[in-house]
């Protein structure tokens, strides 16, 4: 059985993270209970292999953004 995974993106950290959807939802519920802000936002849901392909497809954009931020500092 293929477990649903989620590709998460953090703007502040310029990072990606993949985890099972159930784990993400559990963490989001805990953040709600703690009245705590979450940095990571879901940008793709699928099986883990597809999440990895999605991550590969957005890495160039993320690197370009990091370069642009460095150039403006």
mmCIF file of the N, C-alpha and C atoms, coordinates in Angstrom:
data_MODEL
# 
_entry.id   MODEL 
# 
loop_
_atom_site.group_PDB 
_atom_site.id 
_atom_site.type_symbol 
_atom_site.label_atom_id 
_atom_site.label_alt_id 
_atom_site.label_comp_id 
_atom_site.label_asym_id 
_atom_site.label_entity_id 
_atom_site.label_seq_id 
_atom_site.pdbx_PDB_ins_code 
_atom_site.Cartn_x 
_atom_site.Cartn_y 
_atom_site.Cartn_z 
_atom_site.occupancy 
_atom_site.B_iso_or_equiv 
_atom_site.pdbx_formal_charge 
_atom_site.auth_seq_id 
_atom_site.auth_comp_id 
_atom_site.auth_asym_id 
_atom_site.auth_atom_id 
_atom_site.pdbx_PDB_model_num 
ATOM 1   N N  . UNK A 1 1  ? 0.836  -1.193 0.000   1.00 0.00 ? 1  UNK A N  1 
ATOM 2   C CA . UNK A 1 1  ? 0.000  0.000  0.000   1.00 0.00 ? 1  UNK A CA 1 
ATOM 3   C C  . UNK A 1 1  ? 0.879  1.253  0.000   1.00 0.00 ? 1  UNK A C  1 
ATOM 4   N N  . UNK A 1 2  ? 0.549  2.217  -0.844  1.00 0.00 ? 2  UNK A N  1 
ATOM 5   C CA . UNK A 1 2  ? 1.293  3.466  -0.909  1.00 0.00 ? 2  UNK A CA 1 
ATOM 6   C C  . UNK A 1 2  ? 0.638  4.493  0.006   1.00 0.00 ? 2  UNK A C  1 
ATOM 7   N N  . UNK A 1 3  ? 1.386  4.947  0.983   1.00 0.00 ? 3  UNK A N  1 
ATOM 8   C CA . UNK A 1 3  ? 0.905  5.955  1.916   1.00 0.00 ? 3  UNK A CA 1 
ATOM 9   C C  . UNK A 1 3  ? 0.980  7.324  1.259   1.00 0.00 ? 3  UNK A C  1 
ATOM 10  N N  . UNK A 1 4  ? -0.051 8.130  1.464   1.00 0.00 ? 4  UNK A N  1 
ATOM 11  C CA . UNK A 1 4  ? -0.038 9.491  0.930   1.00 0.00 ? 4  UNK A CA 1 
ATOM 12  C C  . UNK A 1 4  ? 1.011  10.321 1.667   1.00 0.00 ? 4  UNK A C  1 
ATOM 13  N N  . UNK A 1 5  ? 1.796  11.039 0.902   1.00 0.00 ? 5  UNK A N  1 
ATOM 14  C CA . UNK A 1 5  ? 2.818  11.930 1.435   1.00 0.00 ? 5  UNK A CA 1 
ATOM 15  C C  . UNK A 1 5  ? 2.521  13.349 0.972   1.00 0.00 ? 5  UNK A C  1 
ATOM 16  N N  . UNK A 1 6  ? 3.197  14.286 1.602   1.00 0.00 ? 6  UNK A N  1 
ATOM 17  C CA . UNK A 1 6  ? 3.025  15.691 1.254   1.00 0.00 ? 6  UNK A CA 1 
ATOM 18  C C  . UNK A 1 6  ? 4.396  16.332 1.104   1.00 0.00 ? 6  UNK A C  1 
ATOM 19  N N  . UNK A 1 7  ? 4.500  17.190 0.102   1.00 0.00 ? 7  UNK A N  1 
ATOM 20  C CA . UNK A 1 7  ? 5.702  18.015 -0.090  1.00 0.00 ? 7  UNK A CA 1 
ATOM 21  C C  . UNK A 1 7  ? 5.393  19.361 0.534   1.00 0.00 ? 7  UNK A C  1 
ATOM 22  N N  . UNK A 1 8  ? 6.194  19.729 1.515   1.00 0.00 ? 8  UNK A N  1 
ATOM 23  C CA . UNK A 1 8  ? 6.011  20.983 2.240   1.00 0.00 ? 8  UNK A CA 1 
ATOM 24  C C  . UNK A 1 8  ? 7.124  21.950 1.858   1.00 0.00 ? 8  UNK A C  1 
ATOM 25  N N  . UNK A 1 9  ? 6.786  23.236 1.827   1.00 0.00 ? 9  UNK A N  1 
ATOM 26  C CA . UNK A 1 9  ? 7.744  24.292 1.483   1.00 0.00 ? 9  UNK A CA 1 
ATOM 27  C C  . UNK A 1 9  ? 7.757  25.334 2.581   1.00 0.00 ? 9  UNK A C  1 
ATOM 28  N N  . UNK A 1 10 ? 8.953  25.769 2.943   1.00 0.00 ? 10 UNK A N  1 
ATOM 29  C CA . UNK A 1 10 ? 9.142  26.849 3.915   1.00 0.00 ? 10 UNK A CA 1 
ATOM 30  C C  . UNK A 1 10 ? 9.780  28.030 3.205   1.00 0.00 ? 10 UNK A C  1 
ATOM 31  N N  . UNK A 1 11 ? 9.053  29.161 3.164   1.00 0.00 ? 11 UNK A N  1 
ATOM 32  C CA . UNK A 1 11 ? 9.621  30.355 2.549   1.00 0.00 ? 11 UNK A CA 1 
ATOM 33  C C  . UNK A 1 11 ? 10.766 30.895 3.403   1.00 0.00 ? 11 UNK A C  1 
ATOM 34  N N  . UNK A 1 12 ? 10.568 30.956 4.715   1.00 0.00 ? 12 UNK A N  1 
ATOM 35  C CA . UNK A 1 12 ? 11.585 31.557 5.586   1.00 0.00 ? 12 UNK A CA 1 
ATOM 36  C C  . UNK A 1 12 ? 12.898 30.786 5.577   1.00 0.00 ? 12 UNK A C  1 
ATOM 37  N N  . UNK A 1 13 ? 12.815 29.460 5.442   1.00 0.00 ? 13 UNK A N  1 
ATOM 38  C CA . UNK A 1 13 ? 14.022 28.634 5.436   1.00 0.00 ? 13 UNK A CA 1 
ATOM 39  C C  . UNK A 1 13 ? 14.475 28.273 4.020   1.00 0.00 ? 13 UNK A C  1 
ATOM 40  N N  . UNK A 1 14 ? 13.641 28.613 3.026   1.00 0.00 ? 14 UNK A N  1 
ATOM 41  C CA . UNK A 1 14 ? 13.890 28.232 1.641   1.00 0.00 ? 14 UNK A CA 1 
ATOM 42  C C  . UNK A 1 14 ? 14.224 26.738 1.585   1.00 0.00 ? 14 UNK A C  1 
ATOM 43  N N  . UNK A 1 15 ? 13.295 25.952 2.136   1.00 0.00 ? 15 UNK A N  1 
ATOM 44  C CA . UNK A 1 15 ? 13.525 24.518 2.277   1.00 0.00 ? 15 UNK A CA 1 
ATOM 45  C C  . UNK A 1 15 ? 12.281 23.731 1.902   1.00 0.00 ? 15 UNK A C  1 
ATOM 46  N N  . UNK A 1 16 ? 12.514 22.477 1.537   1.00 0.00 ? 16 UNK A N  1 
ATOM 47  C CA . UNK A 1 16 ? 11.445 21.535 1.251   1.00 0.00 ? 16 UNK A CA 1 
ATOM 48  C C  . UNK A 1 16 ? 11.517 20.395 2.258   1.00 0.00 ? 16 UNK A C  1 
ATOM 49  N N  . UNK A 1 17 ? 10.374 19.763 2.490   1.00 0.00 ? 17 UNK A N  1 
ATOM 50  C CA . UNK A 1 17 ? 10.316 18.622 3.405   1.00 0.00 ? 17 UNK A CA 1 
ATOM 51  C C  . UNK A 1 17 ? 9.209  17.701 2.916   1.00 0.00 ? 17 UNK A C  1 
ATOM 52  N N  . UNK A 1 18 ? 9.449  16.393 2.963   1.00 0.00 ? 18 UNK A N  1 
ATOM 53  C CA . UNK A 1 18 ? 8.451  15.398 2.586   1.00 0.00 ? 18 UNK A CA 1 
ATOM 54  C C  . UNK A 1 18 ? 8.164  14.535 3.798   1.00 0.00 ? 18 UNK A C  1 
ATOM 55  N N  . UNK A 1 19 ? 6.873  14.318 4.063   1.00 0.00 ? 19 UNK A N  1 
ATOM 56  C CA . UNK A 1 19 ? 6.476  13.465 5.170   1.00 0.00 ? 19 UNK A CA 1 
ATOM 57  C C  . UNK A 1 19 ? 5.095  12.889 4.887   1.00 0.00 ? 19 UNK A C  1 
ATOM 58  N N  . UNK A 1 20 ? 4.698  11.830 5.603   1.00 0.00 ? 20 UNK A N  1 
ATOM 59  C CA . UNK A 1 20 ? 3.353  11.301 5.432   1.00 0.00 ? 20 UNK A CA 1 
ATOM 60  C C  . UNK A 1 20 ? 2.298  12.361 5.786   1.00 0.00 ? 20 UNK A C  1 
ATOM 61  N N  . UNK A 1 21 ? 1.197  12.359 5.051   1.00 0.00 ? 21 UNK A N  1 
ATOM 62  C CA . UNK A 1 21 ? 0.129  13.324 5.297   1.00 0.00 ? 21 UNK A CA 1 
ATOM 63  C C  . UNK A 1 21 ? -0.359 13.220 6.745   1.00 0.00 ? 21 UNK A C  1 
ATOM 64  N N  . UNK A 1 22 ? -0.480 12.005 7.270   1.00 0.00 ? 22 UNK A N  1 
ATOM 65  C CA . UNK A 1 22 ? -0.949 11.829 8.650   1.00 0.00 ? 22 UNK A CA 1 
ATOM 66  C C  . UNK A 1 22 ? -0.036 12.547 9.646   1.00 0.00 ? 22 UNK A C  1 
ATOM 67  N N  . UNK A 1 23 ? 1.272  12.507 9.414   1.00 0.00 ? 23 UNK A N  1 
ATOM 68  C CA . UNK A 1 23 ? 2.219  13.201 10.307  1.00 0.00 ? 23 UNK A CA 1 
ATOM 69  C C  . UNK A 1 23 ? 2.029  14.712 10.216  1.00 0.00 ? 23 UNK A C  1 
ATOM 70  N N  . UNK A 1 24 ? 1.861  15.217 8.986   1.00 0.00 ? 24 UNK A N  1 
ATOM 71  C CA . UNK A 1 24 ? 1.660  16.653 8.815   1.00 0.00 ? 24 UNK A CA 1 
ATOM 72  C C  . UNK A 1 24 ? 0.407  17.103 9.552   1.00 0.00 ? 24 UNK A C  1 
ATOM 73  N N  . UNK A 1 25 ? -0.684 16.356 9.384   1.00 0.00 ? 25 UNK A N  1 
ATOM 74  C CA . UNK A 1 25 ? -1.931 16.741 10.035  1.00 0.00 ? 25 UNK A CA 1 
ATOM 75  C C  . UNK A 1 25 ? -1.818 16.679 11.551  1.00 0.00 ? 25 UNK A C  1 
ATOM 76  N N  . UNK A 1 26 ? -1.116 15.700 12.059  1.00 0.00 ? 26 UNK A N  1 
ATOM 77  C CA . UNK A 1 26 ? -0.903 15.598 13.499  1.00 0.00 ? 26 UNK A CA 1 
ATOM 78  C C  . UNK A 1 26 ? -0.134 16.815 14.018  1.00 0.00 ? 26 UNK A C  1 
ATOM 79  N N  . UNK A 1 27 ? 0.917  17.195 13.298  1.00 0.00 ? 27 UNK A N  1 
ATOM 80  C CA . UNK A 1 27 ? 1.702  18.372 13.701  1.00 0.00 ? 27 UNK A CA 1 
ATOM 81  C C  . UNK A 1 27 ? 0.870  19.651 13.604  1.00 0.00 ? 27 UNK A C  1 
ATOM 82  N N  . UNK A 1 28 ? 0.038  19.744 12.565  1.00 0.00 ? 28 UNK A N  1 
ATOM 83  C CA . UNK A 1 28 ? -0.817 20.923 12.423  1.00 0.00 ? 28 UNK A CA 1 
ATOM 84  C C  . UNK A 1 28 ? -1.838 21.012 13.557  1.00 0.00 ? 28 UNK A C  1 
ATOM 85  N N  . UNK A 1 29 ? -2.406 19.860 13.954  1.00 0.00 ? 29 UNK A N  1 
ATOM 86  C CA . UNK A 1 29 ? -3.345 19.871 15.084  1.00 0.00 ? 29 UNK A CA 1 
ATOM 87  C C  . UNK A 1 29 ? -2.645 20.297 16.374  1.00 0.00 ? 29 UNK A C  1 
ATOM 88  N N  . UNK A 1 30 ? -1.405 19.841 16.551  1.00 0.00 ? 30 UNK A N  1 
ATOM 89  C CA . UNK A 1 30 ? -0.659 20.224 17.747  1.00 0.00 ? 30 UNK A CA 1 
ATOM 90  C C  . UNK A 1 30 ? -0.345 21.713 17.726  1.00 0.00 ? 30 UNK A C  1 
ATOM 91  N N  . UNK A 1 31 ? 0.006  22.238 16.565  1.00 0.00 ? 31 UNK A N  1 
ATOM 92  C CA . UNK A 1 31 ? 0.264  23.680 16.446  1.00 0.00 ? 31 UNK A CA 1 
ATOM 93  C C  . UNK A 1 31 ? -0.998 24.468 16.786  1.00 0.00 ? 31 UNK A C  1 
ATOM 94  N N  . UNK A 1 32 ? -2.141 23.984 16.327  1.00 0.00 ? 32 UNK A N  1 
ATOM 95  C CA . UNK A 1 32 ? -3.408 24.633 16.661  1.00 0.00 ? 32 UNK A CA 1 
ATOM 96  C C  . UNK A 1 32 ? -3.637 24.606 18.170  1.00 0.00 ? 32 UNK A C  1 
ATOM 97  N N  . UNK A 1 33 ? -3.418 23.440 18.779  1.00 0.00 ? 33 UNK A N  1 
ATOM 98  C CA . UNK A 1 33 ? -3.616 23.301 20.232  1.00 0.00 ? 33 UNK A CA 1 
ATOM 99  C C  . UNK A 1 33 ? -2.680 24.232 21.008  1.00 0.00 ? 33 UNK A C  1 
ATOM 100 N N  . UNK A 1 34 ? -1.463 24.403 20.496  1.00 0.00 ? 34 UNK A N  1 
ATOM 101 C CA . UNK A 1 34 ? -0.468 25.260 21.143  1.00 0.00 ? 34 UNK A CA 1 
ATOM 102 C C  . UNK A 1 34 ? -0.602 26.727 20.733  1.00 0.00 ? 34 UNK A C  1 
ATOM 103 N N  . UNK A 1 35 ? -1.526 27.022 19.832  1.00 0.00 ? 35 UNK A N  1 
ATOM 104 C CA . UNK A 1 35 ? -1.692 28.371 19.268  1.00 0.00 ? 35 UNK A CA 1 
ATOM 105 C C  . UNK A 1 35 ? -0.365 28.871 18.696  1.00 0.00 ? 35 UNK A C  1 
ATOM 106 N N  . UNK A 1 36 ? 0.267  27.996 17.899  1.00 0.00 ? 36 UNK A N  1 
ATOM 107 C CA . UNK A 1 36 ? 1.598  28.247 17.351  1.00 0.00 ? 36 UNK A CA 1 
ATOM 108 C C  . UNK A 1 36 ? 1.522  28.325 15.830  1.00 0.00 ? 36 UNK A C  1 
ATOM 109 N N  . UNK A 1 37 ? 2.227  29.256 15.259  1.00 0.00 ? 37 UNK A N  1 
ATOM 110 C CA . UNK A 1 37 ? 2.304  29.441 13.808  1.00 0.00 ? 37 UNK A CA 1 
ATOM 111 C C  . UNK A 1 37 ? 3.123  28.308 13.179  1.00 0.00 ? 37 UNK A C  1 
ATOM 112 N N  . UNK A 1 38 ? 2.736  27.904 11.979  1.00 0.00 ? 38 UNK A N  1 
ATOM 113 C CA . UNK A 1 38 ? 3.480  26.883 11.232  1.00 0.00 ? 38 UNK A CA 1 
ATOM 114 C C  . UNK A 1 38 ? 4.151  27.549 10.031  1.00 0.00 ? 38 UNK A C  1 
ATOM 115 N N  . UNK A 1 39 ? 5.383  27.197 9.778   1.00 0.00 ? 39 UNK A N  1 
ATOM 116 C CA . UNK A 1 39 ? 6.141  27.792 8.683   1.00 0.00 ? 39 UNK A CA 1 
ATOM 117 C C  . UNK A 1 39 ? 5.954  27.015 7.384   1.00 0.00 ? 39 UNK A C  1 
ATOM 118 N N  . UNK A 1 40 ? 5.854  25.708 7.463   1.00 0.00 ? 40 UNK A N  1 
ATOM 119 C CA . UNK A 1 40 ? 5.775  24.894 6.255   1.00 0.00 ? 40 UNK A CA 1 
ATOM 120 C C  . UNK A 1 40 ? 4.346  24.838 5.713   1.00 0.00 ? 40 UNK A C  1 
ATOM 121 N N  . UNK A 1 41 ? 4.219  24.975 4.385   1.00 0.00 ? 41 UNK A N  1 
ATOM 122 C CA . UNK A 1 41 ? 2.913  24.891 3.739   1.00 0.00 ? 41 UNK A CA 1 
ATOM 123 C C  . UNK A 1 41 ? 2.953  23.765 2.698   1.00 0.00 ? 41 UNK A C  1 
ATOM 124 N N  . UNK A 1 42 ? 1.860  23.024 2.567   1.00 0.00 ? 42 UNK A N  1 
ATOM 125 C CA . UNK A 1 42 ? 1.841  21.935 1.584   1.00 0.00 ? 42 UNK A CA 1 
ATOM 126 C C  . UNK A 1 42 ? 1.726  22.488 0.164   1.00 0.00 ? 42 UNK A C  1 
ATOM 127 N N  . UNK A 1 43 ? 2.547  21.931 -0.746  1.00 0.00 ? 43 UNK A N  1 
ATOM 128 C CA . UNK A 1 43 ? 2.461  22.353 -2.145  1.00 0.00 ? 43 UNK A CA 1 
ATOM 129 C C  . UNK A 1 43 ? 2.187  21.175 -3.082  1.00 0.00 ? 43 UNK A C  1 
ATOM 130 N N  . UNK A 1 44 ? 2.234  19.944 -2.562  1.00 0.00 ? 44 UNK A N  1 
ATOM 131 C CA . UNK A 1 44 ? 1.936  18.778 -3.385  1.00 0.00 ? 44 UNK A CA 1 
ATOM 132 C C  . UNK A 1 44 ? 1.602  17.607 -2.472  1.00 0.00 ? 44 UNK A C  1 
ATOM 133 N N  . UNK A 1 45 ? 0.609  16.809 -2.874  1.00 0.00 ? 45 UNK A N  1 
ATOM 134 C CA . UNK A 1 45 ? 0.258  15.592 -2.144  1.00 0.00 ? 45 UNK A CA 1 
ATOM 135 C C  . UNK A 1 45 ? 0.227  14.447 -3.144  1.00 0.00 ? 45 UNK A C  1 
ATOM 136 N N  . UNK A 1 46 ? 0.860  13.332 -2.772  1.00 0.00 ? 46 UNK A N  1 
ATOM 137 C CA . UNK A 1 46 ? 0.881  12.140 -3.623  1.00 0.00 ? 46 UNK A CA 1 
ATOM 138 C C  . UNK A 1 46 ? 1.679  11.051 -2.925  1.00 0.00 ? 46 UNK A C  1 
ATOM 139 N N  . UNK A 1 47 ? 2.022  10.018 -3.674  1.00 0.00 ? 47 UNK A N  1 
ATOM 140 C CA . UNK A 1 47 ? 2.899  9.003  -3.094  1.00 0.00 ? 47 UNK A CA 1 
ATOM 141 C C  . UNK A 1 47 ? 4.294  9.612  -2.949  1.00 0.00 ? 47 UNK A C  1 
ATOM 142 N N  . UNK A 1 48 ? 5.116  9.008  -2.100  1.00 0.00 ? 48 UNK A N  1 
ATOM 143 C CA . UNK A 1 48 ? 6.427  9.595  -1.797  1.00 0.00 ? 48 UNK A CA 1 
ATOM 144 C C  . UNK A 1 48 ? 7.266  9.836  -3.052  1.00 0.00 ? 48 UNK A C  1 
ATOM 145 N N  . UNK A 1 49 ? 7.265  8.883  -3.974  1.00 0.00 ? 49 UNK A N  1 
ATOM 146 C CA . UNK A 1 49 ? 8.073  9.038  -5.197  1.00 0.00 ? 49 UNK A CA 1 
ATOM 147 C C  . UNK A 1 49 ? 7.622  10.257 -6.000  1.00 0.00 ? 49 UNK A C  1 
ATOM 148 N N  . UNK A 1 50 ? 6.321  10.479 -6.083  1.00 0.00 ? 50 UNK A N  1 
ATOM 149 C CA . UNK A 1 50 ? 5.824  11.646 -6.817  1.00 0.00 ? 50 UNK A CA 1 
ATOM 150 C C  . UNK A 1 50 ? 6.162  12.939 -6.090  1.00 0.00 ? 50 UNK A C  1 
ATOM 151 N N  . UNK A 1 51 ? 6.148  12.919 -4.766  1.00 0.00 ? 51 UNK A N  1 
ATOM 152 C CA . UNK A 1 51 ? 6.548  14.102 -3.992  1.00 0.00 ? 51 UNK A CA 1 
ATOM 153 C C  . UNK A 1 51 ? 8.010  14.433 -4.261  1.00 0.00 ? 51 UNK A C  1 
ATOM 154 N N  . UNK A 1 52 ? 8.838  13.411 -4.372  1.00 0.00 ? 52 UNK A N  1 
ATOM 155 C CA . UNK A 1 52 ? 10.254 13.646 -4.672  1.00 0.00 ? 52 UNK A CA 1 
ATOM 156 C C  . UNK A 1 52 ? 10.432 14.243 -6.071  1.00 0.00 ? 52 UNK A C  1 
ATOM 157 N N  . UNK A 1 53 ? 9.647  13.768 -7.027  1.00 0.00 ? 53 UNK A N  1 
ATOM 158 C CA . UNK A 1 53 ? 9.705  14.353 -8.381  1.00 0.00 ? 53 UNK A CA 1 
ATOM 159 C C  . UNK A 1 53 ? 9.240  15.806 -8.363  1.00 0.00 ? 53 UNK A C  1 
ATOM 160 N N  . UNK A 1 54 ? 8.190  16.086 -7.610  1.00 0.00 ? 54 UNK A N  1 
ATOM 161 C CA . UNK A 1 54 ? 7.703  17.467 -7.494  1.00 0.00 ? 54 UNK A CA 1 
ATOM 162 C C  . UNK A 1 54 ? 8.772  18.350 -6.856  1.00 0.00 ? 54 UNK A C  1 
ATOM 163 N N  . UNK A 1 55 ? 9.438  17.829 -5.830  1.00 0.00 ? 55 UNK A N  1 
ATOM 164 C CA . UNK A 1 55 ? 10.502 18.597 -5.173  1.00 0.00 ? 55 UNK A CA 1 
ATOM 165 C C  . UNK A 1 55 ? 11.622 18.896 -6.170  1.00 0.00 ? 55 UNK A C  1 
ATOM 166 N N  . UNK A 1 56 ? 12.001 17.890 -6.950  1.00 0.00 ? 56 UNK A N  1 
ATOM 167 C CA . UNK A 1 56 ? 13.046 18.104 -7.960  1.00 0.00 ? 56 UNK A CA 1 
ATOM 168 C C  . UNK A 1 56 ? 12.645 19.189 -8.952  1.00 0.00 ? 56 UNK A C  1 
ATOM 169 N N  . UNK A 1 57 ? 11.355 19.254 -9.274  1.00 0.00 ? 57 UNK A N  1 
ATOM 170 C CA . UNK A 1 57 ? 10.902 20.217 -10.278 1.00 0.00 ? 57 UNK A CA 1 
ATOM 171 C C  . UNK A 1 57 ? 10.894 21.658 -9.777  1.00 0.00 ? 57 UNK A C  1 
ATOM 172 N N  . UNK A 1 58 ? 10.884 21.874 -8.464  1.00 0.00 ? 58 UNK A N  1 
ATOM 173 C CA . UNK A 1 58 ? 10.858 23.251 -7.946  1.00 0.00 ? 58 UNK A CA 1 
ATOM 174 C C  . UNK A 1 58 ? 12.204 23.715 -7.387  1.00 0.00 ? 58 UNK A C  1 
ATOM 175 N N  . UNK A 1 59 ? 13.165 22.831 -7.325  1.00 0.00 ? 59 UNK A N  1 
ATOM 176 C CA . UNK A 1 59 ? 14.462 23.211 -6.740  1.00 0.00 ? 59 UNK A CA 1 
ATOM 177 C C  . UNK A 1 59 ? 15.153 24.342 -7.480  1.00 0.00 ? 59 UNK A C  1 
ATOM 178 N N  . UNK A 1 60 ? 15.076 24.360 -8.797  1.00 0.00 ? 60 UNK A N  1 
ATOM 179 C CA . UNK A 1 60 ? 15.734 25.427 -9.567  1.00 0.00 ? 60 UNK A CA 1 
ATOM 180 C C  . UNK A 1 60 ? 15.154 26.791 -9.202  1.00 0.00 ? 60 UNK A C  1 
ATOM 181 N N  . UNK A 1 61 ? 13.838 26.856 -9.037  1.00 0.00 ? 61 UNK A N  1 
ATOM 182 C CA . UNK A 1 61 ? 13.205 28.111 -8.636  1.00 0.00 ? 61 UNK A CA 1 
ATOM 183 C C  . UNK A 1 61 ? 13.681 28.529 -7.256  1.00 0.00 ? 61 UNK A C  1 
ATOM 184 N N  . UNK A 1 62 ? 13.768 27.575 -6.344  1.00 0.00 ? 62 UNK A N  1 
ATOM 185 C CA . UNK A 1 62 ? 14.222 27.896 -4.985  1.00 0.00 ? 62 UNK A CA 1 
ATOM 186 C C  . UNK A 1 62 ? 15.658 28.407 -4.987  1.00 0.00 ? 62 UNK A C  1 
ATOM 187 N N  . UNK A 1 63 ? 16.525 27.764 -5.781  1.00 0.00 ? 63 UNK A N  1 
ATOM 188 C CA . UNK A 1 63 ? 17.925 28.215 -5.853  1.00 0.00 ? 63 UNK A CA 1 
ATOM 189 C C  . UNK A 1 63 ? 18.009 29.620 -6.446  1.00 0.00 ? 63 UNK A C  1 
ATOM 190 N N  . UNK A 1 64 ? 17.209 29.887 -7.458  1.00 0.00 ? 64 UNK A N  1 
ATOM 191 C CA . UNK A 1 64 ? 17.203 31.224 -8.069  1.00 0.00 ? 64 UNK A CA 1 
ATOM 192 C C  . UNK A 1 64 ? 16.751 32.272 -7.053  1.00 0.00 ? 64 UNK A C  1 
ATOM 193 N N  . UNK A 1 65 ? 15.761 31.934 -6.246  1.00 0.00 ? 65 UNK A N  1 
ATOM 194 C CA . UNK A 1 65 ? 15.290 32.867 -5.216  1.00 0.00 ? 65 UNK A CA 1 
ATOM 195 C C  . UNK A 1 65 ? 16.368 33.117 -4.170  1.00 0.00 ? 65 UNK A C  1 
ATOM 196 N N  . UNK A 1 66 ? 17.072 32.058 -3.766  1.00 0.00 ? 66 UNK A N  1 
ATOM 197 C CA . UNK A 1 66 ? 18.156 32.239 -2.787  1.00 0.00 ? 66 UNK A CA 1 
ATOM 198 C C  . UNK A 1 66 ? 19.241 33.125 -3.361  1.00 0.00 ? 66 UNK A C  1 
ATOM 199 N N  . UNK A 1 67 ? 19.602 32.907 -4.617  1.00 0.00 ? 67 UNK A N  1 
ATOM 200 C CA . UNK A 1 67 ? 20.619 33.736 -5.259  1.00 0.00 ? 67 UNK A CA 1 
ATOM 201 C C  . UNK A 1 67 ? 20.178 35.201 -5.317  1.00 0.00 ? 67 UNK A C  1 
ATOM 202 N N  . UNK A 1 68 ? 18.923 35.425 -5.658  1.00 0.00 ? 68 UNK A N  1 
ATOM 203 C CA . UNK A 1 68 ? 18.388 36.797 -5.740  1.00 0.00 ? 68 UNK A CA 1 
ATOM 204 C C  . UNK A 1 68 ? 18.405 37.472 -4.372  1.00 0.00 ? 68 UNK A C  1 
ATOM 205 N N  . UNK A 1 69 ? 18.082 36.722 -3.335  1.00 0.00 ? 69 UNK A N  1 
ATOM 206 C CA . UNK A 1 69 ? 18.110 37.294 -1.977  1.00 0.00 ? 69 UNK A CA 1 
ATOM 207 C C  . UNK A 1 69 ? 19.539 37.680 -1.583  1.00 0.00 ? 69 UNK A C  1 
ATOM 208 N N  . UNK A 1 70 ? 20.486 36.817 -1.917  1.00 0.00 ? 70 UNK A N  1 
ATOM 209 C CA . UNK A 1 70 ? 21.891 37.107 -1.590  1.00 0.00 ? 70 UNK A CA 1 
ATOM 210 C C  . UNK A 1 70 ? 22.365 38.336 -2.351  1.00 0.00 ? 70 UNK A C  1 
ATOM 211 N N  . UNK A 1 71 ? 21.953 38.471 -3.604  1.00 0.00 ? 71 UNK A N  1 
ATOM 212 C CA . UNK A 1 71 ? 22.379 39.600 -4.422  1.00 0.00 ? 71 UNK A CA 1 
ATOM 213 C C  . UNK A 1 71 ? 21.811 40.923 -3.913  1.00 0.00 ? 71 UNK A C  1 
ATOM 214 N N  . UNK A 1 72 ? 20.687 40.886 -3.200  1.00 0.00 ? 72 UNK A N  1 
ATOM 215 C CA . UNK A 1 72 ? 20.046 42.108 -2.703  1.00 0.00 ? 72 UNK A CA 1 
ATOM 216 C C  . UNK A 1 72 ? 20.436 42.452 -1.272  1.00 0.00 ? 72 UNK A C  1 
ATOM 217 N N  . UNK A 1 73 ? 21.302 41.665 -0.702  1.00 0.00 ? 73 UNK A N  1 
ATOM 218 C CA . UNK A 1 73 ? 21.722 41.941 0.692   1.00 0.00 ? 73 UNK A CA 1 
ATOM 219 C C  . UNK A 1 73 ? 22.879 42.897 0.727   1.00 0.00 ? 73 UNK A C  1 
# 
